[in-house]
Amino acid sequence: YWRDWSSDVCSSDLNTMFGTGTVCGTHANVFGAGYTTPEIPSFAWGATGDSRVYPLKKAVAVARTVMHRRNKELLDEEILLMNEEWSRTFPS
């Protein structure tokens, strides 16, 4: 089902250059000079070659804020999905 959950997208800075076919993971924040890498993992912070990790706690907090702006609540099930994607992206 779809809840209009706008916080599970890949965010980018103005003038960020994506190549055709670039795949961007969820909760990634893309910025920097030049073209992005062809595949941007979930929870990336940067993604123009020197990407860092966007902390899960911060991503959940931002998702909560985004949902609140839309008069919606971030559900426990959605946080669980974020945790699952984090585990898939950064297996221990």
Rosetta constraint file for C-alpha pairs under 8 A:
AtomPair CA 5 CA 67 HARMONIC 7.22 0.50
AtomPair CA 6 CA 66 HARMONIC 7.42 0.50
AtomPair CA 6 CA 67 HARMONIC 7.58 0.50
AtomPair CA 7 CA 27 HARMONIC 7.24 0.50
AtomPair CA 7 CA 62 HARMONIC 7.75 0.50
AtomPair CA 7 CA 63 HARMONIC 5.17 0.50
AtomPair CA 7 CA 66 HARMONIC 6.14 0.50
AtomPair CA 7 CA 67 HARMONIC 7.20 0.50
AtomPair CA 8 CA 26 HARMONIC 5.39 0.50
AtomPair CA 8 CA 27 HARMONIC 5.56 0.50
AtomPair CA 8 CA 63 HARMONIC 7.53 0.50
AtomPair CA 9 CA 25 HARMONIC 7.66 0.50
AtomPair CA 9 CA 26 HARMONIC 5.23 0.50
AtomPair CA 9 CA 27 HARMONIC 5.71 0.50
AtomPair CA 9 CA 28 HARMONIC 7.32 0.50
AtomPair CA 10 CA 24 HARMONIC 6.08 0.50
AtomPair CA 10 CA 25 HARMONIC 6.36 0.50
AtomPair CA 10 CA 26 HARMONIC 5.47 0.50
AtomPair CA 10 CA 27 HARMONIC 5.46 0.50
AtomPair CA 10 CA 28 HARMONIC 4.81 0.50
AtomPair CA 10 CA 29 HARMONIC 6.07 0.50
AtomPair CA 10 CA 30 HARMONIC 7.29 0.50
AtomPair CA 11 CA 27 HARMONIC 7.28 0.50
AtomPair CA 11 CA 28 HARMONIC 6.15 0.50
AtomPair CA 11 CA 29 HARMONIC 4.82 0.50
AtomPair CA 11 CA 30 HARMONIC 6.03 0.50
AtomPair CA 12 CA 16 HARMONIC 6.41 0.50
AtomPair CA 12 CA 29 HARMONIC 5.70 0.50
AtomPair CA 12 CA 30 HARMONIC 4.51 0.50
AtomPair CA 12 CA 31 HARMONIC 5.80 0.50
AtomPair CA 13 CA 29 HARMONIC 7.93 0.50
AtomPair CA 13 CA 30 HARMONIC 6.36 0.50
AtomPair CA 13 CA 31 HARMONIC 5.11 0.50
AtomPair CA 13 CA 32 HARMONIC 7.88 0.50
AtomPair CA 14 CA 31 HARMONIC 8.00 0.50
AtomPair CA 16 CA 30 HARMONIC 7.34 0.50
AtomPair CA 16 CA 31 HARMONIC 5.82 0.50
AtomPair CA 16 CA 32 HARMONIC 6.73 0.50
AtomPair CA 16 CA 33 HARMONIC 7.18 0.50
AtomPair CA 16 CA 34 HARMONIC 7.51 0.50
AtomPair CA 16 CA 35 HARMONIC 7.23 0.50
AtomPair CA 16 CA 36 HARMONIC 7.67 0.50
AtomPair CA 17 CA 33 HARMONIC 7.95 0.50
AtomPair CA 17 CA 34 HARMONIC 6.33 0.50
AtomPair CA 17 CA 35 HARMONIC 4.76 0.50
AtomPair CA 17 CA 36 HARMONIC 6.28 0.50
AtomPair CA 18 CA 22 HARMONIC 6.24 0.50
AtomPair CA 18 CA 35 HARMONIC 5.72 0.50
AtomPair CA 18 CA 36 HARMONIC 5.54 0.50
AtomPair CA 18 CA 38 HARMONIC 7.99 0.50
AtomPair CA 19 CA 35 HARMONIC 6.56 0.50
AtomPair CA 19 CA 36 HARMONIC 6.98 0.50
AtomPair CA 19 CA 38 HARMONIC 6.87 0.50
AtomPair CA 21 CA 38 HARMONIC 7.27 0.50
AtomPair CA 22 CA 36 HARMONIC 7.95 0.50
AtomPair CA 22 CA 37 HARMONIC 7.46 0.50
AtomPair CA 22 CA 38 HARMONIC 4.72 0.50
AtomPair CA 22 CA 39 HARMONIC 5.83 0.50
AtomPair CA 22 CA 40 HARMONIC 7.63 0.50
AtomPair CA 23 CA 38 HARMONIC 6.41 0.50
AtomPair CA 23 CA 39 HARMONIC 4.91 0.50
AtomPair CA 23 CA 40 HARMONIC 6.09 0.50
AtomPair CA 24 CA 28 HARMONIC 7.12 0.50
AtomPair CA 24 CA 39 HARMONIC 6.09 0.50
AtomPair CA 24 CA 40 HARMONIC 4.64 0.50
AtomPair CA 24 CA 41 HARMONIC 6.27 0.50
AtomPair CA 24 CA 42 HARMONIC 7.03 0.50
AtomPair CA 25 CA 39 HARMONIC 7.99 0.50
AtomPair CA 25 CA 40 HARMONIC 5.82 0.50
AtomPair CA 25 CA 41 HARMONIC 4.80 0.50
AtomPair CA 25 CA 42 HARMONIC 3.85 0.50
AtomPair CA 25 CA 43 HARMONIC 7.07 0.50
AtomPair CA 25 CA 44 HARMONIC 7.86 0.50
AtomPair CA 26 CA 41 HARMONIC 7.63 0.50
AtomPair CA 26 CA 42 HARMONIC 4.68 0.50
AtomPair CA 26 CA 43 HARMONIC 6.49 0.50
AtomPair CA 27 CA 42 HARMONIC 5.80 0.50
AtomPair CA 27 CA 43 HARMONIC 5.00 0.50
AtomPair CA 27 CA 44 HARMONIC 7.44 0.50
AtomPair CA 27 CA 54 HARMONIC 7.98 0.50
AtomPair CA 27 CA 59 HARMONIC 6.57 0.50
AtomPair CA 28 CA 40 HARMONIC 7.52 0.50
AtomPair CA 28 CA 41 HARMONIC 7.09 0.50
AtomPair CA 28 CA 42 HARMONIC 5.31 0.50
AtomPair CA 28 CA 43 HARMONIC 4.41 0.50
AtomPair CA 28 CA 44 HARMONIC 4.59 0.50
AtomPair CA 28 CA 45 HARMONIC 6.08 0.50
AtomPair CA 28 CA 54 HARMONIC 7.22 0.50
AtomPair CA 29 CA 43 HARMONIC 7.25 0.50
AtomPair CA 29 CA 44 HARMONIC 6.06 0.50
AtomPair CA 29 CA 45 HARMONIC 4.97 0.50
AtomPair CA 29 CA 46 HARMONIC 6.13 0.50
AtomPair CA 29 CA 47 HARMONIC 7.85 0.50
AtomPair CA 29 CA 54 HARMONIC 7.74 0.50
AtomPair CA 30 CA 36 HARMONIC 7.90 0.50
AtomPair CA 30 CA 44 HARMONIC 7.25 0.50
AtomPair CA 30 CA 45 HARMONIC 6.09 0.50
AtomPair CA 30 CA 46 HARMONIC 4.71 0.50
AtomPair CA 30 CA 47 HARMONIC 5.53 0.50
AtomPair CA 30 CA 48 HARMONIC 7.65 0.50
AtomPair CA 31 CA 45 HARMONIC 7.77 0.50
AtomPair CA 31 CA 46 HARMONIC 5.00 0.50
AtomPair CA 31 CA 47 HARMONIC 6.67 0.50
AtomPair CA 31 CA 48 HARMONIC 7.00 0.50
AtomPair CA 32 CA 46 HARMONIC 6.30 0.50
AtomPair CA 32 CA 47 HARMONIC 7.46 0.50
AtomPair CA 32 CA 48 HARMONIC 5.86 0.50
AtomPair CA 33 CA 48 HARMONIC 6.91 0.50
AtomPair CA 34 CA 48 HARMONIC 6.65 0.50
AtomPair CA 35 CA 48 HARMONIC 6.23 0.50
AtomPair CA 36 CA 40 HARMONIC 7.77 0.50
AtomPair CA 36 CA 47 HARMONIC 5.69 0.50
AtomPair CA 36 CA 48 HARMONIC 4.34 0.50
AtomPair CA 36 CA 49 HARMONIC 7.07 0.50
AtomPair CA 37 CA 47 HARMONIC 6.26 0.50
AtomPair CA 37 CA 48 HARMONIC 5.78 0.50
AtomPair CA 37 CA 49 HARMONIC 6.44 0.50
AtomPair CA 40 CA 44 HARMONIC 6.70 0.50
AtomPair CA 40 CA 47 HARMONIC 6.18 0.50
AtomPair CA 41 CA 89 HARMONIC 7.10 0.50
AtomPair CA 42 CA 85 HARMONIC 7.50 0.50
AtomPair CA 42 CA 86 HARMONIC 7.45 0.50
AtomPair CA 42 CA 89 HARMONIC 6.54 0.50
AtomPair CA 43 CA 53 HARMONIC 5.85 0.50
AtomPair CA 43 CA 54 HARMONIC 4.88 0.50
AtomPair CA 43 CA 55 HARMONIC 7.14 0.50
AtomPair CA 43 CA 56 HARMONIC 7.48 0.50
AtomPair CA 43 CA 59 HARMONIC 7.75 0.50
AtomPair CA 43 CA 86 HARMONIC 7.56 0.50
AtomPair CA 44 CA 51 HARMONIC 6.04 0.50
AtomPair CA 44 CA 52 HARMONIC 5.87 0.50
AtomPair CA 44 CA 53 HARMONIC 4.97 0.50
AtomPair CA 44 CA 54 HARMONIC 5.60 0.50
AtomPair CA 45 CA 51 HARMONIC 5.41 0.50
AtomPair CA 45 CA 52 HARMONIC 4.88 0.50
AtomPair CA 45 CA 53 HARMONIC 5.34 0.50
AtomPair CA 45 CA 54 HARMONIC 5.27 0.50
AtomPair CA 46 CA 50 HARMONIC 6.62 0.50
AtomPair CA 46 CA 51 HARMONIC 4.48 0.50
AtomPair CA 46 CA 52 HARMONIC 6.29 0.50
AtomPair CA 47 CA 51 HARMONIC 4.41 0.50
AtomPair CA 47 CA 52 HARMONIC 7.65 0.50
AtomPair CA 54 CA 58 HARMONIC 7.12 0.50
AtomPair CA 54 CA 59 HARMONIC 6.92 0.50
AtomPair CA 55 CA 59 HARMONIC 6.30 0.50
AtomPair CA 56 CA 60 HARMONIC 6.17 0.50
AtomPair CA 56 CA 82 HARMONIC 7.92 0.50
AtomPair CA 56 CA 83 HARMONIC 7.67 0.50
AtomPair CA 56 CA 86 HARMONIC 7.20 0.50
AtomPair CA 57 CA 61 HARMONIC 6.22 0.50
AtomPair CA 58 CA 62 HARMONIC 6.14 0.50
AtomPair CA 59 CA 63 HARMONIC 6.06 0.50
AtomPair CA 60 CA 64 HARMONIC 6.10 0.50
AtomPair CA 60 CA 79 HARMONIC 6.94 0.50
AtomPair CA 60 CA 82 HARMONIC 7.74 0.50
AtomPair CA 61 CA 65 HARMONIC 6.32 0.50
AtomPair CA 62 CA 66 HARMONIC 6.13 0.50
AtomPair CA 63 CA 67 HARMONIC 6.09 0.50
AtomPair CA 63 CA 74 HARMONIC 7.16 0.50
AtomPair CA 64 CA 68 HARMONIC 6.10 0.50
AtomPair CA 64 CA 73 HARMONIC 7.01 0.50
AtomPair CA 64 CA 74 HARMONIC 5.48 0.50
AtomPair CA 65 CA 69 HARMONIC 6.31 0.50
AtomPair CA 66 CA 70 HARMONIC 6.69 0.50
AtomPair CA 67 CA 71 HARMONIC 6.39 0.50
AtomPair CA 67 CA 72 HARMONIC 5.02 0.50
AtomPair CA 67 CA 73 HARMONIC 5.80 0.50
AtomPair CA 67 CA 74 HARMONIC 6.14 0.50
AtomPair CA 68 CA 72 HARMONIC 5.29 0.50
AtomPair CA 68 CA 73 HARMONIC 6.15 0.50
AtomPair CA 68 CA 74 HARMONIC 7.92 0.50
AtomPair CA 74 CA 78 HARMONIC 6.56 0.50
AtomPair CA 74 CA 79 HARMONIC 7.32 0.50
AtomPair CA 75 CA 79 HARMONIC 6.53 0.50
AtomPair CA 76 CA 80 HARMONIC 6.15 0.50
AtomPair CA 77 CA 81 HARMONIC 6.30 0.50
AtomPair CA 78 CA 82 HARMONIC 6.31 0.50
AtomPair CA 79 CA 83 HARMONIC 6.22 0.50
AtomPair CA 80 CA 84 HARMONIC 6.17 0.50
AtomPair CA 81 CA 85 HARMONIC 6.19 0.50
AtomPair CA 82 CA 86 HARMONIC 6.13 0.50
AtomPair CA 83 CA 87 HARMONIC 6.19 0.50
AtomPair CA 84 CA 88 HARMONIC 6.15 0.50
AtomPair CA 85 CA 89 HARMONIC 6.02 0.50
AtomPair CA 86 CA 90 HARMONIC 5.88 0.50
AtomPair CA 86 CA 91 HARMONIC 7.94 0.50
AtomPair CA 87 CA 91 HARMONIC 5.14 0.50
AtomPair CA 87 CA 92 HARMONIC 7.46 0.50
